[in-house]
Every structure is written in C-alpha cells, then in structure tokens.
Amino acid sequence: MWEQDPAIFLDNPGLLPLAVLARSDSPETLLEQVAERVDRIENTEQQQGIAACTGILAGLRFEKDLIRSILRADIMRGSVIYQEILQEGRQEGRKEKKKEKKRKQFYLLHAN
C-alpha cells in the first residue's frame, strides 16, 4: 500500500480509506485530501461508513488527535462500524461492572 500512488484511491469513494496508507511526501496533506473527498459524498450512509473505515485505517499511520482534527467525528459516529465498536465497548463495561459488583459482595460477605 505504502508504495502505491494515492491517485488510484482518491478517484473512487470506496477506496478512499486505503488512500491514507498510500505513498505521500506529505501524509497529513493526503489525509486532508481524503477528508475533503469523504465530505463530498452525498449518500449519508455511504459517507459515514467510508469515514469510519478511513479513520480506522488512518490509525495505522497517524496519531488519533490528528485524525480527529481532520476527519469529521460526527460523520464517523453515525456509521454502523462505529456503532458496533461502541456497542462492544458498552458490553465490556457492563461485564466489568458486574464483576466489580460480585467482588464487592464477596468482600463484604467474607470481611465479617
């Protein structure tokens, strides 16, 4: 990927997420170009999915603060990918909360 010309990916909305990994003398500028093209996608559902995929792949190359400053987080939040990751995180949090509650109950039972 890192040896490919980004133009190949910039001309096809479905390939935009891959563009952030392509060859570039200025990777940050490339990320900005991708973000601009994502913003131009008229179909909201498609835009959200592509933005989320772009953010995920950009994480292989860029710091999260830079990604957040360039890609619109509100678009990514609406994607099914983002929602799935969020749901998984919530489920993990609930599991941890249950474990902590059981630990406290065990401690209270055996502390006396």
N, C-alpha and C positions, 0 to 999 in steps of 0.2 A: 504494500500500500504506500509506504513512505517514499517509494521511487516513482510513483505514478504522477502524471500531470493532473492537477486538480480540475482543469477544464473539462475533463472527461466526466467528472461527477457533478460539476456545477450546472450543467445543462439539463440534468434530469432530476426532478424533485425527489424521486425515490432513492436516488444515490447521494443526495446531499449529506446525509450522516457520514458517509465514507470520505467525503471531501476533506473533513477536518484532519484526516490521517495522511493525506497526500503530501507530496513534496512541496515545500514552500520556503522561500528565503525569509518570509515574514509570516510565520504561523498565526500570529494574532490577527493580522490583516485578513488572512484566509478565513479565520473563524468569523470575522465581521462580515465578509462576503457571503458566507453560508447563512448567517443570521438574517441578512438582508433578503436573500432569496427565500428563506423559510417564511419571512414576514409577507412575502408577495403571494404565497399560496392561498387561493381563495376558499377552498374547501376546508372548513374549520377542523373537522375530524382528521383529515389528512395532515393539516398543518400541525396539529397537536402531536400526532404520532411521530412525524418526522422531527419535530423539535425535541421530543423526548429522546428519540434514538440519537440525535445529534449530540445532545447533552451527555448521554451515556458514553458514546464513543469519544467525545471531546475530553472526557475524564481520563482517558488513556494518555493524553498529551498535555493537557493544561491543568492549572490549578483551579479548584472549584470557584474561587472568588472571581477569577477572570471569566469563567464560563457564565456565571450568574450576571456579571456586569454586561455581557454581550448578548447572551440569549435571553429572550423574554421568559421569565419564570412562569408567568401567568398562563402562557400558551402550553408549556410543558405540563403544568399541573392538571390540565384538562385531559391529557392523554390517558388511554387505557393502560399503557405501560406504567406511567407514573402512579395511577390509581392502584394498580396491582401491587406495586412496591410499597406504597403507603399502607395498604390493607395488610400486607405481610408484616410490616413493622408494628402495626397496631396489635395484630395477633400475638406477636412475640412479646410485646409489652404486657398484654393481658396474662400470658403464661407466666411471665416473670412476677407479676403482681400476685398471682395465685400461689406461686412457690414461696414468695416472701410471707404471705399471709399464713401458710402452713408452717413455715419456720417459726414465726412468732407464736402461733398456737402451741407448737411443740415446746418451745422455750418456756412459755407460761405454764404449761402442764407439768413440766419437769423441773421448774425452778422452785416449786414449793416443796 
